[in-house]
């Protein structure tokens, strides 16, 4: 499978894991979750890095040429980073809040991140799920 198919499958798994989950507005479980690949030099991660760089280059070029405005450039950047992932602040590569549920419940975010990481693992990508309370 190619990178796009694998990422589409992983993101779909994250969305499916989060669907139907309801946030308890009175619970004190505000937080975030992500999938993190400590080895940022895996072949799949290298492909993600190259695809992200190409998307960002095109967005910057279109902005410089006046084809898109700053808002559209930033939207393109954020969408690409959420899809392909970004460099982790310490080491490796990460996908922040896979599934993208517009909630604050850490349990919902963890479900999405866990499904995302398991989908990647089926394709040989070594990563784990991380989370933190806010």
Order of alpha helices (4+ residues) and beta strands (2+ residues): alpha-beta-alpha-alpha-beta-beta-alpha-beta
